[in-house]
Amino acid sequence: MDTHQTETPVYWDALVFGLVPFIVLILIIVSWIFSFYSLVPFYVSGGIALAATLFGGYTRFVSGRRVTI
């Protein structure tokens, strides 16, 4: 008899689905502001946008399944 719990708690899924899009939104806005006002070199704002893309798709990539809400 296995006593270890293998399922993720419900609150963890809610946290991920609520927090990740917010962080991605913030990164995209910061990238756009940096680029629009030429505050930093283009590769910095591009790197922030790339980080937002990678961070936003990380959970779906790792899980390897289609996420439905």
Backbone bond lengths (Angstrom), bond angles and torsions (degrees), N, CA, C in turn:
res aa  C-N    CA-C-N  psi(-1)  N-CA   C-N-CA  omega(-1)  CA-C   N-CA-C  phi
1 M - - - 1.437 - - 1.533 108.60 -
2 D 1.312 115.92 123.85 1.456 121.39 -178.33 1.527 109.44 -90.87
3 T 1.325 116.72 124.06 1.461 120.83 -177.92 1.522 112.36 -98.61
4 H 1.325 118.19 -3.16 1.462 121.24 -179.25 1.517 109.83 -82.80
5 Q 1.316 115.03 137.22 1.453 120.33 178.67 1.529 108.60 -87.71
6 T 1.331 117.43 126.60 1.466 120.87 -176.69 1.516 112.79 -103.44
7 E 1.323 118.97 -12.79 1.451 121.62 -179.72 1.525 109.81 -85.08
8 T 1.336 115.21 147.28 1.458 118.86 176.11 1.522 108.77 -79.34
9 P 1.312 116.98 145.47 1.469 119.46 179.18 1.530 111.07 -64.71
10 V 1.308 116.24 152.77 1.459 121.75 -177.58 1.520 110.47 -63.08
11 Y 1.317 117.72 -39.42 1.462 119.67 -178.04 1.528 111.89 -64.53
12 W 1.331 118.46 -28.18 1.462 120.73 178.98 1.525 110.33 -66.88
13 D 1.320 117.59 -43.65 1.462 120.73 177.39 1.524 110.90 -62.58
14 A 1.324 116.84 -41.48 1.466 120.41 178.74 1.525 110.78 -64.90
15 L 1.307 117.20 -38.46 1.466 120.89 178.53 1.519 110.70 -65.15
16 V 1.324 116.64 -45.08 1.461 120.63 -179.50 1.515 110.81 -63.53
17 F 1.329 116.87 -47.10 1.460 120.14 -177.94 1.519 112.55 -70.39
18 G 1.311 118.23 -21.07 1.449 120.86 177.81 1.508 114.24 -93.08
19 L 1.309 116.65 -34.81 1.460 121.19 -174.10 1.525 113.10 -87.62
20 V 1.299 117.92 -39.75 1.466 120.94 -177.29 1.528 112.34 -60.66
21 P 1.336 120.12 -48.27 1.468 118.16 178.66 1.521 113.04 -61.96
22 F 1.323 117.27 -34.00 1.459 120.33 178.25 1.530 110.99 -65.69
23 I 1.311 117.29 -43.91 1.464 121.14 178.33 1.523 110.67 -64.19
24 V 1.329 116.99 -41.89 1.459 121.17 178.33 1.526 110.09 -62.64
25 L 1.320 117.60 -42.24 1.463 121.30 177.78 1.520 111.28 -59.53
26 I 1.317 116.88 -45.19 1.468 121.14 179.73 1.532 110.44 -62.24
27 L 1.328 116.88 -44.28 1.465 120.10 179.61 1.531 111.59 -63.21
28 I 1.321 117.50 -39.80 1.462 120.65 179.35 1.524 110.82 -66.77
29 I 1.324 117.09 -42.17 1.466 119.85 178.84 1.522 110.99 -64.43
30 V 1.321 116.99 -43.26 1.472 120.16 178.46 1.523 110.24 -62.71
31 S 1.318 117.84 -42.50 1.459 121.55 178.26 1.521 111.03 -61.41
32 W 1.323 116.28 -43.72 1.466 119.90 -179.58 1.527 111.13 -64.84
33 I 1.334 117.54 -43.71 1.462 120.61 179.62 1.522 110.64 -62.34
34 F 1.327 116.81 -45.08 1.460 119.98 178.86 1.526 111.25 -60.32
35 S 1.319 116.62 -41.28 1.457 120.53 -178.53 1.525 111.95 -73.40
36 F 1.319 117.37 -43.99 1.462 121.78 -176.21 1.523 111.86 -63.48
37 Y 1.305 116.96 -42.60 1.462 121.05 -178.24 1.522 113.08 -95.24
38 S 1.318 117.66 6.26 1.475 123.34 178.66 1.531 111.61 51.25
39 L 1.310 116.25 47.44 1.462 121.12 -178.39 1.522 112.63 -81.19
40 V 1.321 116.14 -26.29 1.459 121.64 -178.63 1.526 107.79 -136.49
41 P 1.318 117.89 165.45 1.463 119.82 174.60 1.529 111.12 -60.73
42 F 1.326 115.89 154.84 1.466 120.74 -174.52 1.518 112.97 -59.14
43 Y 1.328 117.86 -32.15 1.460 118.89 -177.47 1.527 112.37 -71.78
44 V 1.318 118.25 -22.09 1.468 120.50 176.14 1.529 110.13 -73.25
45 S 1.331 116.47 -48.20 1.466 118.69 178.73 1.524 110.63 -67.25
46 G 1.320 117.70 -35.20 1.457 120.88 175.23 1.517 111.89 -66.18
47 G 1.309 117.04 -37.06 1.464 121.24 177.06 1.518 111.88 -66.12
48 I 1.328 116.61 -37.89 1.464 119.87 177.33 1.526 109.90 -66.55
49 A 1.326 117.53 -41.61 1.462 121.00 177.76 1.528 110.76 -64.40
50 L 1.311 117.32 -39.54 1.462 120.92 176.97 1.534 110.74 -65.26
51 A 1.317 116.81 -40.40 1.465 120.38 177.30 1.525 110.61 -62.14
52 A 1.331 117.50 -39.72 1.465 120.74 177.65 1.520 110.74 -63.28
53 T 1.316 117.29 -41.16 1.461 121.29 179.62 1.525 110.95 -65.70
54 L 1.309 116.90 -45.79 1.462 120.49 -179.74 1.523 111.46 -67.24
55 F 1.309 117.02 -41.53 1.457 120.48 -179.87 1.526 111.14 -66.70
56 G 1.330 116.43 -38.33 1.456 120.26 179.90 1.511 113.10 -68.23
57 G 1.325 118.26 -32.70 1.452 121.08 -178.49 1.511 114.21 -95.87
58 Y 1.312 117.54 -1.11 1.465 121.24 -174.92 1.522 112.38 -62.09
59 T 1.318 117.65 -48.33 1.472 119.84 -175.69 1.520 111.14 -64.36
60 R 1.323 117.14 -39.21 1.461 119.55 178.74 1.522 110.59 -69.46
61 F 1.321 117.54 -37.91 1.460 121.40 179.47 1.524 111.24 -65.40
62 V 1.319 116.89 -44.91 1.460 120.71 -177.96 1.524 111.12 -67.94
63 S 1.316 116.40 -42.09 1.465 118.96 -177.17 1.533 111.06 -70.28
64 G 1.321 117.13 -30.73 1.457 120.70 178.82 1.506 113.85 68.23
65 R 1.296 115.24 23.10 1.455 118.52 179.25 1.516 109.27 -137.55
66 R 1.304 114.07 163.47 1.461 119.83 179.11 1.523 108.31 -77.07
67 V 1.318 116.14 128.71 1.457 121.14 -179.30 1.506 108.51 -96.32
68 T 1.318 117.52 124.15 1.450 121.96 176.75 1.510 109.50 -116.31
69 I 1.292 114.76 144.01 1.473 119.84 -178.99 1.506 109.00 -113.35
